[in-house]
């Protein structure tokens, strides 16, 4: 968290939009610091958010285990949303969506899961990504937010007992979600849609597998 990089012990930082622990788990350096301060053994955090899946494993040990959960989105929609989000925050200048697609890399999900951020990919890497997703993740889907949240709440034992807490969850998860990043959607037969699908063919297949996993994991909650 901002202004807390030199803190020598874990503390809760209160913000208008929620409570946070004074470590930054969104960077490799922050993860190392969280490990040094004993984030997992402290049990001070209910959830740890990080894009660094493999690096984050240093936080845990046999006595303090974690469980990954994720909310996955169709790669075409995800890339479009990311473009408009960055443009809204003045991070892209005059770059077009097509320029963004061609310059932003490919198969981000497979690369992240397999820790293969550079070099070429192949079917073997895709299969590794599928196995990691199957064994390590509670899978959620952007297009199934209600059921995803129900499963996450059930799995981790999260409760929203008061009307105020329930209203806060609904406001954040349903009402505010759609107004954060409104943008036009590409049609399924748009040439750029086909380009995204071709460039991200391994991510497309991984997403199809994730949809099947989402269906298979349903039996865990009945």
Helices and strands as residue ranges (DSSP letters): E 12-15, E 18-21, H 28-36, H 39-42, G 55-59, E 68-72, H 75-88, H 97-103, H 108-114, H 123-136, E 137-141, G 142-144, H 145-156, H 163-170, I 171-175, H 177-180, H 191-199, H 201-216, G 217-221
